[in-house]
Every structure is written in structure tokens, then in C-alpha cells.
Amino acid sequence: MTRTVYVNGDYVPEDQASVSVFDRGFLMADGVYEVVSVLGGKLIDFDGHMVRLKRSLSELAIDNPLSDEDYLAAHRDLVARNDITDGLVYLQVTRGNPGDRDFAYPPAGTRPTVVMFTQSKPGLADAPAAKTGWTVVSVEDLRWGRRDIKTVQLLYPSMAKMEAKARGADDAWMVEDGRVTEGTSNNAYIVKGNRIITRELSHDILHGITRAAVLRFAREAQMQVEERSFTIAEAQEADEAFITSASAFVMPVVSIDGAQVGSGAVGPVARRLREIYLEESLKTAV
Ligand code: PDD
């Protein structure tokens, strides 16, 4: 089946969807994005993703071209038109097409480009990897200094993912000044006893929407949350480790740089948080 994608207000077959070669998203990675997961045909944590989208746009002074209602309607339309039960909706907004290449931002009134498409992932919430856990390796974090803005400059995370694969691992944890920042496309956590430790929010990491929800549920379940950075050595000595993201939800990590974490099997805290996250986020799904 050919996918139907959204381009600037139109729904078109994917092989007819196009954006200008002068689009700043293409030439300058001048754009931001969001990934919203779909479970049972409904959007997970949608409001949170919209809040972050608007923040990313505003930090880069890109006009927000649509209202929250328009974004929601387009997400729902795409899910319906592509018959998505489980999967993702990808949304990208760029500074648009000024008609030429120029380092200066285009004149006011240049229309941002909005592109959206779906990816079908049947059984997304039952990923077999959640039962065995991921292995990760550490790499130096060589990204820019505003990782809190969800830009489409994903070359370095992509290189880090390839390095992880080449080293036989599922993902990479990026390290700066000896301390873990985050995974290539997820936030990183360790568990010690009843304490969940994850890096504090700053310009150094993406402010994960799944992170915010999981930390809220953890606190509600009387777990202690410590927002601070940690080293790879500390993570290797932890009882458990895990990551969170919109596409992986809560995914256990069982080995770091070849060292087994805890028992080397999925631990009770990550397993429980995954259950709670899926259960609670489905209640607010739209
Ligand atoms: N990535 N950190 C980074 C660097 C990310 O790219 C992501 C999300 C996260 C987790 O954020 P959230 O919980 O809001 O998904 C953290 C998405 C899923 C992606 O690029 O596909």
C-alpha cells in the first residue's frame, strides 16, 4: 500500500510528495521534528509533544504555521488514511524555502514547510527486545550545544548508532566530560535500590516527553528520583539501567561497554515502569 503523507496542508501519495531543493531543512538542517507513537490507533502523549514542538520552534525563531487543533487533526487524518493501529507519526517543520541558498534567515513571511508521515509498527508495545533488554556502548558526545531543541541535525546520533552496531550493540550512550548525556535517540537512566537516576534537564539533553511521564509515574509509585548525571563506571555498577523514548517507551539496558548490568537480565524496576507507562499513557491517548 502506498502511504499517504502530509505536505503543507495536502494529503498526497508518498511518491508524489516533494519539498524544494532550496528548503532550509534540506540545505541547513534548519528544522525541528517530533515523533508521536500510536497504540491502538491513538496518539500517545500528544499534548507533551506539541508543547515541545512549540518550544523548539520558538527557540529557533521559526513561525509556528499551525494551531494545536490543526496538528491534532492532521495526525488523526494520517493515522486513519494509512490505517495505522500501532506505529509512529513523524512531523517536521522547517524554516521553509526562501528560493535561494543564504546563511541569513529568509524574510519574514516565508512560509515554514510542514511534512508529516506515518510508520506502521504492528505490536509496537510488545517489542521482543523489552524482554531481553538492549546492549549499549559508550561514545563521545560530539553534538552541538543546544540538544534541548529537537532539530533535524541527526548526523552525529546516526554515526553513533552505526558505531554501536559495528561494535555489536543495540545503541550508544553518549558521554561528555566523563558523564553520560543520553542515548542516540533516547534518555538514559540507572537504578540503584529504590532510586532512579537520570541526568538533569539542561541544554545538554533533549527534554524527553516520555522521560517527564515516566519520572512522574515513578514518583507516584513511591520510587525516589535523582536528577543528576552519572558516569559509565557508575552505570556498569548499577542494579539496572534503561532508556526511554516515544518509540521504545521504557527499554531495559542489560550491558554497557560489554559489562553486564546487575544480573544481566531485565530488572523489576524497568519492567514495572514499562508496564505503568504503557497502562497510564493509554488512558490519556487521543
Ligand atoms: N527521539 N533524546 C534524544 C536525543 C532523542 O532523539 C529522543 C527522541 C529522546 C526521547 O524523547 P521522547 O521521549 O520525547 O521521544 C531523547 C525520537 C523518538 C526519534 O528521533 O525518533
Residues whose N, C-alpha, C, O or C-beta is under 5 A from the ligand:
A	BS01	PDD	V35 E182 G183 T184 S185 N186 N187 L206 H207 G208 I209 T210 R211 T244 S245 A246 S247
